[in-house]
Amino acid sequence: MASTPHPSQSIDTKSASDIKELARKLDATHEQVEEAIRAVGSNASDIELHLKGSRSTTNAERVDEAKRS
């Protein structure tokens, strides 16, 4: 990837370097970005919103949610 994708662009979900760059840009882990991709797809702004939303919950809330799924 030559540059960080524009928020409305999709990232190459099979490219470790694309995921790594987006993780760096969003201050997230590689695993968090991969989970977001599984949840919302490859659109960079959707990934960002998903990560921001998941950070607004507590870990306990996420554990409870995971148990219900």
N, C-alpha and C positions, 0 to 999 in steps of 0.2 A: 504494500500500500504506500503510495507516494506521500499522501497526507491524510490527516484525520478526516473521516467522512463528514460531509455537511449533515446536520441533524436530520434532514429529510431523506438522506441516502441510506441504502442498505449496505451492510458490511458483508464481506465474504465469510460466511460462518465456518468454512472449512480451512480458513487461513489463520494459523496460530498467531502470525504477526498482526493481522487485523484485530483479532480479539485482544491481544496484548496491548496494542496501541489504544484501543477504545477503553480498556480497563485503566490504563494510565490516565487518559483524559478524564475519565469519570471517577477517578480515585477509588477504584473497586478492584477486587481480585479477579484473576482469570476465571476462577470457578463461579464467581457471582455473575460475570458477564455471560458465561455459558448457560447458567441457570436462567438468566433473563431471556436469552435467545430461545431456549426451549419453551419458555412461558409466552413470549410475545412476538417472536420472529426476529428477522434480521434488520429491521428498520432502526437506525441509530437513535432517533428521538424516542421511539417506543421503548427501547432498551433503557435509555436514560430515565424515562419516567417510571419504568418498572423498578429500577434500582432506587430511585429517590423515594418511591412509595414504600418499598420494602424496608428502607432505613427509617421510616417514620413509625414503624411498629417496634414493639419490644421483642426480644428474642423469645420470651415466653409466649407471646401471641403467635409468633411464627411456628413454634413447636406445637401449640394447640391446633393451629390451622393444618399443619402437616399430619397430625393424628387423625383429623376429621377427613382427610382426603383418601 
